[in-house]
Amino acid sequence: MIYYTPGYFRVFNKGKITILGNYMPSDFALDNNTLVWENQQGGLQAFYDGNIYDLTAFDRAAFKLEGNSLWFKSQTSPNKVFLRGKIYDN
């Protein structure tokens, strides 16, 4: 479950609350056990199995989440897939 309270973007997963940021992202997706969102700097982040992953830095990325498989591509990086905590280059 994801939710926002004033000043905190949070996820409740496996009985634990994790703070993901101090803002509500304008773009995010949730499917199965993977949550992906765009951070305030324009980078892409993911939450999977209790961990937060930085997928891109400051460049905006196109992404599509299907189940736990996330495809993403930014202006500076080729097609990549994030699956169960690992990044695979295409």
Secondary structure, 3 states (H helix, E strand, C coil): CEEEECCEEEEEECCEEEEEECCCCCCEEEECCEEEEECCCCCEEEEECCEEEECCCCCCEEEEEECCEEEEEECCCCCEEEECCEEEEC
